[in-house]
Amino acid sequence: MNPGEWRERTPDFVLAQEANSSSMDRLCGEAGFDWVVMGAGPSGLRPPAPGDRTVRQRGSAILGRGAEPRQRSILEDAPLPERAVLAVVDAGGRPVTVASYHAPPGVN
């Protein structure tokens, strides 16, 4: 789906997997989202580590409209924490937790 289609459909949140910082930042701007929470990458919750393979530079992401999340986190104890991203946002005056998860290959 191209950014224009996301802009027309106006979802409040988009949950993405295999996300990289440059494509998510571009999508956020072009599709009219107000913020993005990245699991991996330079602007992600899990910064790149020396020796990371390419697969560790991509993770899950949450794009949203409206106020910035109250809280952003990853599941630190998960084998690939950048693939489990959470954001606590205000929805109708109450906190709502939004999560994006990408199961590693072989996980059922």
C-alpha positions, 0 to 999 in steps of 0.5 A: 500500500502506498503512502497516499492510500494510508492517508486516504483511509486514515487509520489511527494506527498501523502495525508494521513488521520488517520495518527499517528506520528510513522507510518508516520515517518516510511513510510517517511523513508522507502518509500523515502519521504524527509519530512512529515507534521503532523496535530497531535501528538508529531511532529504535528502542533497541539501538544497533549493536556491533556485529548485528546482522541485517535481520537485527536492523529491522523490527516491528513498528507502530505508526500513529496519529494524535498525541505522542505515546505516553510510553514506548517499550520493547520486550527486553527479555525476548530473543529478538526484542526489536520484534515486540514493540509496545506503545501506551497511547491516550484513547478517549481519555484512557490509556490503551496499549498498542502492540506490534509483534513479528514472530521469528521463523519457526515460531508457531 
